[in-house]
Amino acid sequence: MALKIIDHGTPEYLEMVRLRQDILRSPLGLQLEPTELETEQKHVHIGAFEEESLLGCCMLVKENDHTVRLRQMAVSDKLQRKGVGKAMMNFAENIARDQGYKNMIMHAREHAVGFYEKMGYKVTSLAFTEVTIPHVVMEKPL
């Protein structure tokens, strides 16, 4: 498995958008909107690949000089629980550290909290609704 940063607007980025739509939005009856995708130009896009196939993806978004937010973590259905998410999280945390961030936060779907807790994240909020389903804020010092 190869992990790498993906440039916005490239064919790999468009593949990442398709995976995010399939895994994160379509099951909820939602669409990724073009205006939302336009705002992603300054974010760090991360992909996990096996040869030419995208296995999973996520994004890092600057919150402030010390904190970065993980967003849109998606792993292909047939590859979940196979280590792809863990590898992407480690890669994303290393990139964040290299860029000088001290903390990583996220809005985690409630069903994914256990995965993030195993990665050292702590729940720091009450549940709230985002994209029609329950989420919590989770944080980890880097």
Helices and strands as residue ranges (DSSP letters): E 2-6, H 11-20, I 21-25, G 26-28, H 34-38, G 39-42, E 44-50, E 53-62, E 67-75, G 77-79, H 84-98, E 103-109, G 110-112, H 113-118, E 122-123, E 128-130, E 133-141
